[in-house]
Amino acid sequence: MTTSAVMTTKFLAALAKTPLQVGIYQPKIERTGDHPSIKIELENDCQQVIFSSQSQVTNYVPWKVTVTQANKTIEYPSDSDLPAQALQIINP
């Protein structure tokens, strides 16, 4: 997928606004036999950030945000739909 610099900037800005919470990620499961999985991976020389979800609801809420920096990994849940909105910016 190719995106413009403007679209990429908007995409990253939307992800950066995602509010994080303290707690354990629990995907929203409403039915059996349906196992969605979505992941956004961002990486630079210093850290890796992964937005992922296995939730079955619209916009995949909640999301799990995993941050790895200097061999230390921390996971945060987020009840925001901003990661899904960010994806719509680059893939409408």
Beta strands, then each sheet from edge to edge (+ up, - down):
strand 1: 38-43
strand 2: 47-53
strand 3: 63-69
strand 4: 72-78
sheet 1: 1+ 2- 3+ 4-
end
